[in-house]
Amino acid sequence: MNQLSLNEIIWQVVALIPAGKVTTYGQIAKLCGYPNHARYVGATLKQLPDDSELPWYRVVNAKGEIAFPVGSAAFLRQKSLLEKEAVQFEGNKINLSKYRW
């Protein structure tokens, strides 16, 4: 039987997040069966190649914020990708009760 690595499980769960929805690093970790591995989820997504089609940008922190520094190129890219999917921001926060997967 083929054993999936935690990275592969993370990728599979992230691939399931529908357009227009977000989830948190912690929620991904729980869904993968590793509830205390939110930082590992972030580190795994950070290592994706730039041309990855995985919707990494649909994963935000527990406060509903983009984890990149505000105003950075990575922050602006993630925000733009989410806004294209009609995710609305209140300041720099996403209303998780409305947009959480």
Steps between C-alpha positions, in 0.01 A plus 500: 500500500631842405545730801440868424737753650356781710592743221293299252205491738525878545507549122194280456299687766599843366394388152146446636447860616234643269537832320369790704577326831797509735621286786768532762835330539367343820188367332710338226719340769191361679353365177831324432491335843782714644317765706817659641676545166365834373852639457601189308207560263629854441854379443377236254300753299791745503713239319260464206648597164387837363308330218305268731129476419415408859275772650747581780368855510172376654681424827524784754589533866259444790412871512383493137807688385755435229820381668736697278610849611234758407590674175764246395488358146390161638224664708370696202508191277302290749249779564450552126443127439241488779324813380472347149297224670273761664650463848454840663735659750411726790825692529750214476270237653267242350177426685555132581139448604401594143786359288635203700480168321 
